[in-house]
Amino acid sequence: MVEDDYCGTSYAAKLLRLSVATVQTLVEKGEIEAWKTQGGHRRISLASIEKYQQRYSPQSAPPLPVIQQRLHVLVVEDDGNLRELYRANFDDWDLAVDYTVVQSALEAMMDIATLQPDLLITDLKMPEVDGIEMLRVLKGRLKLQTMQVLVVTGMPPEEIERRGGLPANALVRPKPLNFDWLHGYVSAQVMARPKTA
C-alpha cells in the first residue's frame, strides 16, 4: 500500500470532524478499515474514510429533492374512446400532472373556474356548445388569460376562420393526435413550471 492510501488517527479525526476517541471506536466496530504498524501505530484507510463520509456525513448527504409544481390539465373531448386514450396516456406518463377529462364544452365551462387549469386541451366539433364558442367565452375571463390552449381538431383552418377564429395563444394540432408529441409538449409545460426546494 502506498503512503497516500492511509493516514493516522489524528488526521482521520480531523477529516471526519470527530474526536480521536470516536475514530478509535469506529475502527474497533469495523466501521472504518484500519491496521497497526509493527511499531504499534494505527493506520486508517483513506478510501474507508471516504466511504464512511458518504454514508454518514451531513455535508455529503444528497440535496433535498426539488419539487416540481404540478401542471393542471383540463381535457374537453366528446368522443369516449379518445377520453380513455387521454386518461391512459396521462396515467402512464411519469409527469407532475393532475388532469381532468370532461365530455362537453358546457361541463368544462361550469368546472373551469374551480379547476383553474394551466393547460386546456380541447376538441372543436362538439354537440350543443362547441369548442370555438367555449374558447370565445373563456377568453374574457381574467383568471384564465395565462392558461395555455391546445386545440386538437379535424376542422379545416378556413372553417375555423369563418367561425371567428381562435384565441391568439391557441396552438392547433390535427386529429388524430400524436400522443408521443403530446408527451413532449406536456413535459415541456411541466418543466416550465416554478420549482420549490
ABEGO torsion letter per residue (X at the ends): XBAAABBBAAAAAAAAGBBAAAAAAAAAAGABBBBBBAAGBBBBBAAAAAAAAAAABAAABBBBBBBBBBBBBBBBBABAAAAAAAAAAAAABBBBBBBBBBABAAAAAAAAAAAGBABBBBBABBBEBBAAAAAAAAAABAAAAABBBBBBBABBAAAAAAAGEBBAABBBBBOBBBAAAAAAAAAAAAAABBBBX
